[in-house]
């Protein structure tokens, strides 16, 4: 991979920001010295400073030196951050990437200036192991900048470019979705304990079974129902279990949860 030659500022270095920074270095996209991480209390970034990353609590100073700026704060904190960095924002110099839920590109440009190019990205916490599902969208960024952002996030998982009006939905399905699938694995492991396994055994079995199911779909490029049909025989134990789960709302509850999360995600940001 050809290295990025500029500087990257990640403002609000929590789990997503730090994981992205580490992924960019691990994949040889950039050197630690090219990446600046900010946080109000930089004591928590001491280990990363020791690895060569630049750390700071001065967002404006970091942005002034950057080419790509990643906005990785909570939606509720975004307006304050944008006010800090507006005086040093240069539409010709900066490309902004926002990972804040429910905040449109237009919302950000209304604070920083109409000419600023903004791309939204919605990764999930599997970014920490290079297995994120990241959706990206924009309403004004050029093709070259879009490709650069896709290249960045492909260093930490898979990327899909979508229309911006689907970004809140992507938050529910991919970002919140991690928790939904984890809860499913947890429930399966509890079921394993009910039928006789020790908790650690049941969890290991449930995790590997879930991983196998996901890998099966990815590698075989098949539909879930195709694979389900392969393990359901007439009057068998698999179809009995599936039908019992469906009678109790298994699929319906997951669909309703995703829909509710999408509604909540769209209401996290206050434009004022």
N, C-alpha and C positions, 0 to 999 in steps of 0.2 A: 504493500500500500504506500502511495506517495504521501509523505508527511505534509501536514498543514503548516504553512509558513508564517502565519500571523500569531496574534495573541488572543486567548479566550478568557473571558471573565465569567465566572459562575457566581451569581449574587444570591446568597441564601444557601449556604452549603450544608444542607441536611442530608438525609439518606440518598435522595435522588441525585442531588448535585455532586456529592462525593463519589457515588458509584459511577456517574458519568465521567468524572475526572479520571478515576482509576481505570475505567474502561478505555478511554482515549489513549492513555499511556500504555496500557497492556497490549493494545492492538497496534501500537507503533504509529498511531495517528498524529500524536504530538508528544513533545517532551514535557516533563513536569514543570520546567521553568517557563514554558509558554502559557501555563494555566494559572490564573489567579482565583483564589477562593475567598469569599467574604462571609463574615458572620459577625454579629454584634459582639459576642464574646469569643475572641480568637484563641483562647486557651484550649478550646476543644479541637482546634486545628493544628496543635503543636506536632503531632505525629506526622501529619501531612507536610508540614513545613520541613520536617526532618527528611522527608522523601524528595524534597526539591521543589515542591509547589510553592508559589507565592501566596501568602495569606495576608489579609487586611481586614480592618473594620471600616474602611473609608470607601464606600461604594463609588462615589464620584471620581476619586483619584484612579481607581482601578478601571472604570469605564473609559476614562480619558485616554488610556493607553491600549485599549482593546480594539479588536476587529469584530469578533463575535461576542455578543453579550447574552448569557443565559439567565433568564429571570426565573429563579427557582424558589421564590418565597410563597407563602400561603396567599390565597386570593385576598384575604382580609388585610394583608400587609402590603399589597402591591402598590396602591396609590401613594403611600408614603415613600416607598422606594423610588417610584417614577419621579416624584417631586425632587428627590435628592439628585438624581442623575440627569434631569432635563437640561440644566445649564451646560453640561459637557457633551450632550448628545449631538452627533453630527451625522446627518442622513447619508452623506457620501462615504463616511468611514465605517459606520456601525451597521451590523445585521443583528437584529434582536430575535431571540428564540424564547418563547414563553412556555413554561410547563405549568402555569397556574390554571386551575380548573375553572371553567365557566367564564373566562375572560377573552373576549374577541380581539382579533387583530385591530379592528377599528377602535375598541376601547383603549388600547395601548397607544395607538397613534393620536387619539384625541388628547392624550397627556404629553406626548413627546414630539408631535408634529406630523402632519399628513404625509410628508415625503419619506418618513422612516419606513424601512422594510421590516416586516414582522412575520415570523413563522411560528405557528403553535405546534408544540410537540407534547404528546401524552404517553410517556413511558409507564411501566409499572415496576414494582419493587424487585422483580426478577432481574432488573438491570444490574443488581449487585453481583450476579453470577454470569452476566453476559447473555441472559435469556429473556430480555424484555420483549414485549410486543408493543411497539411504539407506533402511534398514528401521528402523521404530520399533515398540516393544512395551512393555507395562507390565502389572503385575498389580494395581495399586491406584490409579493416578492418575485424577483426574476428567476428564470429557469436555472441559471447557474447557482444562485444561492439556495434554491430548493434542493438541487442535487448535492450541494455541500452538506446541508443539514441531514439529508438521507444518509450520506456517507458517514457522517458523525455517528448517527444512532445505529447504523448497521454494525458498528464496532461493539455494541452492547446488546445485540439481539436482532429481531426481525422488524422491518419497517413497512408500513402501508401508507400511501398518500391518499387522503380522502378529502371530500368537500368540507369546508369549515363548519357548515351547519350540522355536521355529524360529530363534531368533536366532543360535545357533551355526552353523546351516546357512547363514544369510544371510551370516555372516562368510566362510565358505568360498566361496560362490557370487559374492558381490558385492565384498567387500574383497580377499580373496585372488585373486578372479577377474580383477581388473585385470592382475595379473602373468601369469596364464595366457593371456589374450588378447594381451598384449604379446609373450609368448614365441612365440605363433603368428605374429604379424606379423614378428618377427625371423626366424623360420624361413622364412617366405615370401620375405623380402628376400634371405636367403642362397640360396634356390632361384633367385631372379632373377639373382644373380651367376653361379651355375652355368650359366645358359643365355645369358649374354652381356652383361648390363647392368653398368655401374659400380655400386659399393655405394650411393652417394648416390641414384642414379636408382632402383635397385631398392627402396630403403627408402621413397622418396617414393611409388612406385607401390603398394607393399604397404600403406602407411598409408592412402592415399586409397581403395584398393579395400576395405579393412576398414571404413573410415568409411562408404563407400557402401553396403556390405552391411547395416550396423547401421541406417543411416538408412532404407534400403528397408523393413526390417521395422517400424520405428517409424512411418513415414509411411503405409505401405500396410496396416498392421495384419494382415499376412499371416504364415503359418507358414514357417519356413526351407525346408522341403521343397517348398513351392509355388514359391518363388523358384529353388531348385535345379533343379526340373523345367524351368524356362524356359531354362536354359542347358545342359541335357544332351540331346544328340541321339543317335539310334541310331548305335552304332559311333564316337561322337565322342571328341574329345580330353578334354572335361571329365569324362565318366563314367569314362574310362580312368584319369585322374588320381585321381578320388575313390575308385574301387575299390582302386587301389594303396595309397592312404593307409589305407583301412579294413582291407585285408589285413594292414597293419603296425600295427594297433591304434590308429588315430587317435582315434576316438570313445571307445573303451574306455579309453585312457590318460587322457583328459581327465576322464571320469566317475570313474575310480579316484583321480585326483589330488584332485578336489573332495571325495570321501568321506574321504580321508586328512586333508586340511586341516581338515575339520569335526571329526574326532576330536582333532586337535592343538589346535584353537581352544578346545575344551571343557575342555582340561586345563591351560591357561595360568595359571589363578588358584588360589592356595592359600588356603583359607578361614581358616587359623590366623592 
